[in-house]
Amino acid sequence: MPLVVWPAALAMWGPGDQSTKHAHHAMHLVLCRRGTLAVRAQGMKATEHAAAALVGPDVPHALDARGREVLLLFIEPESHDGARLQASLEGPVRLFDEPQRDALLASLPDTGPIPHDAVGPWMEATLESLSGTPEPPRRVHPRVRKLLRHLRSEPAPEDTSLEALSQVAGLSPGRLMHAFTESLGVPLRPYLLWLRLQRAAGAIAAGRTLGEAAHAAGFSDAAHLTRTFRRMFGTTPSSLQRRSQFVQAKARPGAAS
């Protein structure tokens, strides 16, 4: 599987598990093929049960899908798809009942293995059916666009210090931080960490070892990657590695670059 660096839609399927409370920068859709999962998220007074849930970017949440077969879909919020999905949210989380879930999964088998070549078309249809009408996109500063192209290059840039990135962008450090947050709606440092985690997840999905994925994404070692991955995703990268044959990453058009 080729390494998809940016932007990406990452689909994963297989046995569900339990995550601790966490937050990450992706739009996150999780569907139980049968039954329901437990959802606890920012804005909820108590744990709720649903057949599927769409979680907004940077929303703290915890999920329990143990004993279920699930499909997971992660979408970059800066992409065209991410903007359309965010427009469909009326709060931090959107919950789906079983008939709504069944409609989303109608093109896939009810039970048994999911054919790998069926996931791509399902992904396209699901993104289309859940999309709302987004607000006009943010204006991205041209120097921030230049920096994003640098950060998304392959291999990953080795020096991501503020001084080095300021030189790439041609802006002072203070002006860069302000322009970056204004352009993307998230500060530079958290965004850099999210980009590194996405790069590591893409490497794992492509069949790389945890050590290789950590190196490709700029982490000091596999242990550093695992700690950060758990904090951001509520689980470990080894869980993604175990499902590597049930992962599909796709480049998607329309990122803010």
Residue frames relative to the residue before (quaternion, step in Angstrom):
aa qw qx qy qz dx dy dz
M 1.0000 0.0000 0.0000 0.0000 0.00 0.00 0.00
P 0.4213 -0.7108 0.4942 0.2705 3.63 -0.78 0.92
L 0.5045 -0.6384 0.4922 0.3093 3.55 -1.17 0.59
V 0.1503 -0.7738 0.6128 0.0557 3.56 -0.72 1.14
V 0.1995 -0.8285 0.5160 0.0874 3.57 -0.41 1.23
W 0.7931 -0.2176 0.2090 0.5291 3.60 0.71 -1.01
P 0.6107 -0.3393 -0.7118 0.0732 1.61 -1.73 1.77
A 0.2078 -0.8057 0.5468 0.0927 3.60 -1.12 0.38
A 0.1875 -0.6718 0.6950 0.1746 3.43 -1.40 0.47
L 0.1101 -0.8098 0.5757 0.0245 3.56 -0.65 1.09
A 0.0786 -0.7891 0.6091 0.0124 3.56 -0.64 1.16
M 0.0018 0.7848 -0.6188 0.0354 3.56 -1.04 0.81
W 0.0040 -0.8136 0.5810 -0.0220 3.58 -0.98 0.77
G 0.4049 0.6865 -0.5321 0.2858 3.53 -1.23 0.53
P 0.7816 -0.2996 0.2217 0.5002 3.60 -1.21 -0.38
G 0.4030 -0.7106 0.5236 0.2419 3.57 -0.98 0.84
D 0.1085 -0.7759 0.6146 0.0923 3.54 -1.29 0.28
Q 0.5534 -0.5957 0.4681 0.3460 3.55 -1.29 -0.21
S 0.1546 -0.7762 0.6039 0.0944 3.56 -0.98 0.86
T 0.4435 -0.6372 0.5520 0.3042 3.53 -1.22 0.54
K 0.6792 -0.4739 0.3478 0.4394 3.58 -1.25 0.24
H 0.1439 0.7853 -0.5795 0.1637 3.57 -0.79 1.05
A 0.1387 -0.7605 0.6238 0.1151 3.55 -1.33 0.12
H 0.0198 0.7798 -0.6254 0.0228 3.55 -1.05 0.81
H 0.6311 -0.6087 0.3593 0.3197 3.54 -1.26 0.40
A 0.5918 0.5969 -0.3713 0.3945 3.62 1.21 -0.14
M 0.4696 -0.5384 0.5935 0.3706 3.50 -1.40 0.23
H 0.1080 -0.8228 0.5580 -0.0090 3.58 -0.86 0.95
L 0.0329 -0.7821 0.6222 -0.0128 3.57 -0.66 1.15
V 0.0013 0.7810 -0.6243 0.0148 3.59 -0.84 0.97
L 0.0554 -0.7989 0.5988 -0.0122 3.57 -0.87 1.01
C 0.3037 -0.7007 0.6117 0.2062 3.57 -1.02 0.81
R 0.4393 -0.6864 0.5019 0.2899 3.60 -0.86 0.85
R 0.7693 0.0050 -0.0093 0.6387 3.57 1.19 -0.59
G 0.7881 0.2985 -0.2163 0.4929 3.58 -1.11 0.65
T 0.4906 -0.6508 0.5012 0.2908 3.54 -1.28 -0.40
L 0.2885 -0.7131 0.6051 0.2053 3.54 -1.39 0.18
A 0.4626 -0.6500 0.5244 0.2975 3.54 -1.28 0.38
V 0.0942 -0.7965 0.5972 -0.0009 3.56 -0.92 1.00
R 0.0363 0.7500 -0.6601 0.0210 3.55 -0.98 0.91
A 0.1250 0.8111 -0.5536 0.1413 3.58 -0.60 1.09
Q 0.6973 -0.4402 0.3686 0.4291 3.50 -1.36 0.29
G 0.7727 0.3215 -0.2504 0.4867 3.56 -0.88 0.95
M 0.6382 0.4951 -0.3268 0.4907 3.60 1.25 -0.26
K 0.4095 -0.7120 0.5156 0.2439 3.56 -0.97 0.84
A 0.7949 0.0360 0.0063 0.6056 3.58 1.17 -0.57
T 0.6511 -0.4846 0.4028 0.4230 3.55 -1.31 0.18
E 0.1101 -0.7850 0.6075 0.0504 3.58 -0.97 0.86
H 0.3202 -0.7282 0.5740 0.1944 3.54 -1.26 0.48
A 0.0659 0.7909 -0.6007 0.0960 3.55 -0.94 0.93
A 0.5432 -0.6133 0.4635 0.3377 3.55 -1.26 0.41
A 0.7796 -0.0212 0.0222 0.6255 3.57 1.24 -0.48
A 0.0971 -0.7892 0.6047 0.0461 3.56 -1.24 0.47
L 0.1684 -0.7394 0.6443 0.0990 3.53 -1.15 0.79
V 0.1252 -0.8142 0.5667 0.0149 3.57 -0.54 1.23
G 0.4456 -0.7101 0.4864 0.2464 3.56 -0.90 0.95
P 0.6476 -0.5302 0.3667 0.4062 3.60 -1.23 0.28
D 0.8527 0.1564 -0.1387 0.4788 3.55 -1.16 0.79
V 0.4661 0.6612 -0.4515 0.3765 3.60 1.19 0.50
P 0.3864 -0.7087 0.5310 0.2577 3.66 -0.65 0.99
H 0.1657 0.7878 -0.5744 0.1484 3.58 -0.84 0.98
A 0.1314 -0.7461 0.6446 0.1031 3.54 -1.35 0.32
L 0.1384 -0.7973 0.5865 0.0337 3.55 -1.02 0.87
D 0.0773 -0.7670 0.6338 0.0630 3.56 -1.17 0.61
A 0.0918 0.7969 -0.5847 0.1212 3.56 -0.36 1.32
R 0.2182 0.7972 -0.5329 0.1813 3.58 1.10 0.63
G 0.7990 0.2645 -0.2167 0.4947 3.54 -0.98 0.90
R 0.6626 0.4639 -0.3036 0.5036 3.59 1.29 0.11
E 0.3669 -0.6454 0.6048 0.2882 3.51 -1.35 0.29
V 0.0672 -0.8374 0.5421 -0.0185 3.58 -0.71 1.05
L 0.2043 -0.6909 0.6659 0.1934 3.48 -1.44 0.23
L 0.1290 -0.7783 0.6129 0.0449 3.56 -0.98 0.93
L 0.0334 -0.7832 0.6208 0.0071 3.54 -1.06 0.79
F 0.1012 -0.7838 0.6122 0.0239 3.58 -0.76 1.12
I 0.0437 -0.8043 0.5922 -0.0238 3.58 -0.84 1.02
E 0.4779 -0.6673 0.4945 0.2860 3.56 -0.95 0.88
P 0.4263 -0.7332 0.4597 0.2633 3.64 -0.66 1.00
E 0.6531 0.5109 -0.3288 0.4520 3.62 1.14 -0.47
S 0.5605 0.6001 -0.3979 0.4092 3.60 1.23 -0.20
H 0.6747 -0.4662 0.3760 0.4313 3.55 -1.32 0.22
D 0.6486 0.5139 -0.3151 0.4647 3.59 0.96 -0.86
G 0.6569 0.5255 -0.3117 0.4419 3.56 0.93 -0.89
A 0.6452 0.5159 -0.3184 0.4650 3.58 0.98 -0.84
R 0.6716 0.4889 -0.3042 0.4662 3.60 0.97 -0.81
L 0.6451 0.5083 -0.3268 0.4676 3.59 1.02 -0.72
Q 0.6419 0.5226 -0.3293 0.4543 3.58 0.96 -0.82
A 0.6324 0.5422 -0.3285 0.4451 3.58 1.10 -0.71
S 0.6526 0.5100 -0.3194 0.4604 3.60 1.20 -0.39
L 0.5941 0.5762 -0.3574 0.4328 3.60 1.27 -0.21
E 0.2028 -0.7629 0.6008 0.1260 3.57 -1.05 0.80
G 0.7680 0.1116 -0.0845 0.6250 3.56 1.35 0.05
P 0.7656 -0.3557 0.2378 0.4804 3.60 -1.18 -0.23
V 0.8043 0.1361 -0.0202 0.5780 3.59 1.07 -0.81
R 0.1681 -0.7476 0.6330 0.1102 3.56 -1.14 0.72
L 0.1782 -0.7979 0.5710 0.0742 3.59 -0.72 1.10
F 0.2159 -0.7762 0.5849 0.0932 3.56 -1.12 0.75
D 0.3581 -0.7082 0.5586 0.2411 3.58 -1.06 0.75
E 0.7364 -0.4526 0.2649 0.4275 3.58 -1.25 0.16
P 0.6454 0.4933 -0.3569 0.4612 3.68 0.86 -0.67
Q 0.6386 0.5096 -0.3309 0.4723 3.60 1.00 -0.74
R 0.6403 0.5170 -0.3147 0.4729 3.58 1.01 -0.83
D 0.6534 0.5194 -0.3173 0.4501 3.58 0.92 -0.91
A 0.6348 0.5230 -0.3349 0.4598 3.60 1.03 -0.72
L 0.6578 0.5084 -0.3104 0.4609 3.59 1.01 -0.77
L 0.7481 0.3902 -0.2057 0.4957 3.58 1.10 -0.70
A 0.3384 0.8038 -0.4543 0.1815 3.58 1.28 0.06
S 0.6956 0.4870 -0.2834 0.4457 3.62 1.06 -0.67
L 0.6728 0.4734 -0.2868 0.4909 3.60 1.28 -0.15
P 0.6284 -0.5309 0.3875 0.4160 3.62 -1.16 0.41
D 0.5500 -0.6235 0.4457 0.3319 3.56 -1.12 0.72
T 0.7967 0.0241 0.0285 0.6032 3.56 1.01 -0.86
G 0.6996 0.4798 -0.3289 0.4149 3.54 -1.29 0.12
P 0.7609 -0.3806 0.2552 0.4594 3.58 -1.29 -0.06
I 0.3282 -0.7034 0.5933 0.2136 3.54 -1.20 0.65
P 0.4120 -0.7110 0.5020 0.2697 3.64 -0.63 1.03
H 0.5247 -0.6639 0.4307 0.3136 3.55 -0.84 1.00
D 0.7004 0.4792 -0.2885 0.4433 3.59 0.94 -0.81
A 0.5965 0.5519 -0.3742 0.4468 3.60 1.26 -0.03
V 0.5684 0.6413 -0.3769 0.3516 3.58 1.20 -0.46
G 0.6331 0.5490 -0.3398 0.4270 3.60 0.93 -0.82
P 0.6878 0.4526 -0.2927 0.4863 3.64 0.77 -0.91
W 0.6224 0.5283 -0.3477 0.4612 3.59 1.04 -0.74
M 0.6292 0.5436 -0.3270 0.4492 3.57 0.98 -0.87
E 0.6630 0.5075 -0.3021 0.4601 3.58 0.88 -0.97
A 0.6903 0.4848 -0.2863 0.4544 3.59 0.86 -0.97
T 0.6540 0.5199 -0.3148 0.4505 3.58 1.01 -0.81
L 0.6479 0.5104 -0.3212 0.4653 3.57 0.92 -0.85
E 0.6562 0.5091 -0.3105 0.4623 3.56 1.00 -0.81
S 0.7109 0.4801 -0.2799 0.4310 3.59 0.82 -0.95
L 0.7191 0.4402 -0.2520 0.4749 3.60 1.10 -0.61
S 0.5206 0.6899 -0.3953 0.3109 3.58 1.22 -0.23
G 0.2241 -0.7246 0.6342 0.1499 3.49 -1.22 0.71
T 0.5821 -0.5475 0.4487 0.4002 3.56 -1.29 -0.30
P 0.2768 -0.8120 0.4868 0.1644 3.59 -0.28 1.20
E 0.5700 -0.5376 0.4944 0.3762 3.49 -1.36 0.32
P 0.6484 -0.4778 0.3767 0.4575 3.62 -1.18 0.26
P 0.5259 -0.6663 0.4167 0.3254 3.61 -0.86 0.88
R 0.5919 -0.5500 0.4491 0.3815 3.53 -1.26 0.47
R 0.4301 -0.6500 0.5502 0.2997 3.53 -1.18 0.55
V 0.2171 -0.7848 0.5710 0.1046 3.56 -0.66 1.12
H 0.4856 -0.6689 0.4867 0.2826 3.55 -0.79 1.10
P 0.5357 -0.6571 0.4124 0.3334 3.65 -0.82 0.89
R 0.6476 0.4971 -0.3357 0.4698 3.62 1.05 -0.61
V 0.6082 0.5189 -0.3502 0.4881 3.60 1.17 -0.52
R 0.6016 0.5412 -0.3548 0.4683 3.60 1.04 -0.70
K 0.6451 0.5192 -0.3166 0.4627 3.57 0.95 -0.86
L 0.6646 0.4989 -0.3012 0.4676 3.57 0.95 -0.86
L 0.6363 0.5326 -0.3348 0.4465 3.62 0.96 -0.79
R 0.6324 0.5168 -0.3386 0.4672 3.58 0.98 -0.76
H 0.6374 0.5226 -0.3148 0.4707 3.57 1.05 -0.78
L 0.6974 0.4845 -0.2801 0.4476 3.60 0.86 -0.95
R 0.7184 0.4410 -0.2473 0.4778 3.58 1.09 -0.66
S 0.4394 0.7027 -0.4617 0.3161 3.58 1.24 0.06
E 0.2870 -0.7359 0.5895 0.1693 3.55 -1.29 0.38
P 0.4784 -0.2470 -0.8260 0.1670 1.63 -1.42 2.06
A 0.6923 -0.4758 0.3400 0.4227 3.55 -1.29 0.22
P 0.5396 -0.6018 0.4693 0.3556 3.62 -1.05 0.68
E 0.4386 -0.7177 0.4766 0.2557 3.58 -0.91 0.88
D 0.7687 0.3092 -0.1638 0.5354 3.59 0.95 -0.87
T 0.0461 0.8046 -0.5889 0.0606 3.57 -0.47 1.21
S 0.2566 0.7548 -0.5506 0.2475 3.57 1.11 0.70
L 0.6383 -0.5397 0.3814 0.3947 3.56 -1.18 0.54
E 0.6362 0.5376 -0.3328 0.4421 3.57 1.01 -0.80
A 0.6748 0.4916 -0.2938 0.4655 3.58 0.92 -0.93
L 0.6834 0.4811 -0.2936 0.4640 3.58 0.90 -0.86
S 0.6000 0.5501 -0.3548 0.4598 3.58 1.12 -0.61
Q 0.6450 0.5145 -0.3168 0.4678 3.56 1.04 -0.77
V 0.6343 0.5234 -0.3291 0.4641 3.58 0.99 -0.81
A 0.7259 0.4393 -0.2421 0.4706 3.57 0.89 -0.95
G 0.3562 -0.7389 0.4991 0.2794 3.58 1.13 -0.57
L 0.5866 0.5272 -0.3801 0.4831 3.55 1.15 0.74
S 0.5591 -0.5614 0.4653 0.3945 3.57 -1.19 0.38
P 0.6584 -0.5197 0.3480 0.4186 3.65 -1.11 0.47
G 0.6801 0.4919 -0.2957 0.4562 3.57 0.87 -0.92
R 0.6707 0.4924 -0.2950 0.4697 3.56 0.95 -0.88
L 0.6248 0.5401 -0.3401 0.4498 3.60 1.03 -0.74
M 0.6678 0.4989 -0.3166 0.4527 3.59 0.82 -0.94
H 0.6606 0.4977 -0.3078 0.4702 3.59 0.96 -0.83
A 0.6889 0.4852 -0.2882 0.4549 3.60 0.85 -0.97
F 0.6351 0.5363 -0.3340 0.4444 3.57 1.03 -0.77
T 0.6824 0.4775 -0.2901 0.4713 3.59 0.82 -0.98
E 0.6527 0.5158 -0.3099 0.4604 3.57 0.98 -0.83
S 0.6897 0.4953 -0.2766 0.4500 3.59 1.04 -0.80
L 0.8251 0.2570 -0.0989 0.4934 3.59 0.86 -0.97
G 0.4699 -0.7041 0.4327 0.3103 3.57 1.20 -0.22
V 0.7194 0.3034 -0.2257 0.5826 3.58 1.28 0.24
P 0.5239 -0.6499 0.4351 0.3374 3.64 -0.92 0.76
L 0.6865 -0.5262 0.3285 0.3795 3.53 -1.25 0.56
R 0.7085 0.4922 -0.3000 0.4071 3.63 0.66 -1.03
P 0.6719 0.4614 -0.3238 0.4804 3.66 0.80 -0.81
Y 0.6300 0.5328 -0.3365 0.4539 3.58 1.07 -0.67
L 0.6290 0.5292 -0.3332 0.4618 3.58 1.00 -0.77
L 0.6533 0.5055 -0.3164 0.4665 3.57 0.97 -0.84
W 0.6428 0.5161 -0.3246 0.4637 3.58 0.98 -0.83
L 0.6479 0.5182 -0.3212 0.4567 3.58 0.95 -0.83
R 0.6453 0.5144 -0.3198 0.4655 3.59 1.00 -0.78
L 0.6582 0.4968 -0.3129 0.4712 3.58 0.98 -0.81
Q 0.6313 0.5174 -0.3377 0.4688 3.57 1.02 -0.73
R 0.6396 0.5170 -0.3241 0.4675 3.57 0.99 -0.81
A 0.6546 0.5036 -0.3151 0.4676 3.59 0.98 -0.82
A 0.6518 0.5105 -0.3179 0.4620 3.59 0.95 -0.85
G 0.6379 0.5216 -0.3242 0.4647 3.58 1.01 -0.76
A 0.6475 0.5137 -0.3149 0.4665 3.56 1.04 -0.79
I 0.6480 0.5012 -0.3185 0.4770 3.59 0.98 -0.81
A 0.6484 0.5165 -0.3146 0.4623 3.58 0.99 -0.86
A 0.6720 0.4819 -0.2857 0.4843 3.58 1.18 -0.57
G 0.6226 -0.5935 0.3245 0.3934 3.59 1.29 0.13
R 0.4312 0.6925 -0.4767 0.3276 3.61 1.22 0.25
T 0.5365 -0.5884 0.4830 0.3642 3.58 -1.21 0.41
L 0.6568 -0.5001 0.3659 0.4296 3.58 -1.24 0.28
G 0.6364 0.5261 -0.3309 0.4569 3.60 1.02 -0.77
E 0.6619 0.4940 -0.3006 0.4770 3.58 0.97 -0.86
A 0.6483 0.5123 -0.3158 0.4664 3.58 1.00 -0.81
A 0.6373 0.5240 -0.3277 0.4604 3.57 0.99 -0.84
H 0.6658 0.4994 -0.3004 0.4659 3.59 0.91 -0.91
A 0.6624 0.5200 -0.3085 0.4424 3.60 0.93 -0.90
A 0.7460 0.4051 -0.2081 0.4859 3.55 1.10 -0.71
G 0.5732 -0.6415 0.3638 0.3571 3.59 1.25 0.07
F 0.4589 0.6391 -0.4834 0.3838 3.60 1.16 0.49
S 0.6019 -0.6056 0.3776 0.3583 3.57 -1.08 0.68
D 0.7772 -0.1513 0.1124 0.6003 3.59 1.06 -0.72
A 0.7323 -0.4212 0.2974 0.4448 3.56 -1.33 0.04
A 0.6248 0.5473 -0.3454 0.4368 3.60 1.04 -0.71
H 0.6364 0.5192 -0.3179 0.4737 3.58 1.03 -0.83
L 0.6385 0.5161 -0.3163 0.4752 3.58 0.99 -0.86
T 0.6658 0.5187 -0.3100 0.4376 3.58 0.88 -0.94
R 0.6486 0.5151 -0.3248 0.4566 3.61 0.91 -0.86
T 0.6964 0.4705 -0.2762 0.4662 3.56 0.86 -0.97
F 0.6287 0.5446 -0.3245 0.4504 3.57 1.02 -0.85
R 0.6577 0.5087 -0.3110 0.4604 3.59 0.93 -0.89
R 0.6610 0.5128 -0.3127 0.4498 3.58 0.96 -0.86
M 0.7387 0.4276 -0.2273 0.4688 3.58 0.97 -0.84
F 0.8033 0.2852 -0.1267 0.5073 3.60 1.04 -0.77
G 0.4510 -0.7121 0.4410 0.3082 3.59 1.24 -0.15
T 0.7321 0.2696 -0.1998 0.5928 3.57 1.29 0.29
T 0.5484 -0.6313 0.4377 0.3303 3.61 -1.24 0.00
P 0.5966 -0.5678 0.4136 0.3880 3.62 -1.16 0.41
S 0.5640 0.5959 -0.3979 0.4105 3.60 1.15 -0.42
S 0.5974 0.5501 -0.3723 0.4495 3.62 1.15 -0.53
L 0.6348 0.4909 -0.3189 0.5044 3.58 1.11 -0.66
Q 0.6307 0.5436 -0.3277 0.4465 3.56 1.02 -0.81
R 0.6495 0.5228 -0.3187 0.4509 3.60 0.98 -0.83
R 0.7308 0.3921 -0.2205 0.5134 3.56 1.18 -0.60
S 0.2882 0.8136 -0.4821 0.1500 3.60 1.23 0.18
Q 0.6629 0.4852 -0.3200 0.4720 3.60 1.09 -0.58
F 0.7080 0.3766 -0.2465 0.5442 3.58 1.33 -0.16
V 0.5399 0.5823 -0.4087 0.4498 3.56 1.05 0.84
Q 0.0125 -0.7809 0.6244 0.0145 3.54 -1.06 0.76
A 0.0987 -0.7871 0.6083 0.0262 3.59 -0.74 1.09
K 0.0551 -0.8090 0.5851 -0.0092 3.57 -0.87 0.96
A 0.4243 -0.6410 0.5692 0.2918 3.53 -1.07 0.74
R 0.1228 -0.7949 0.5928 0.0409 3.55 -1.00 0.84
P 0.4775 -0.6837 0.4654 0.2965 3.61 -1.02 0.65
G 0.7801 0.4721 -0.2518 0.3245 3.47 -1.38 0.14
A 0.3467 0.7185 -0.5392 0.2700 3.62 1.03 0.51
A 0.5710 -0.6077 0.4346 0.3401 3.54 -1.22 0.50
S 0.4659 0.6505 -0.4829 0.3558 3.56 0.37 1.19
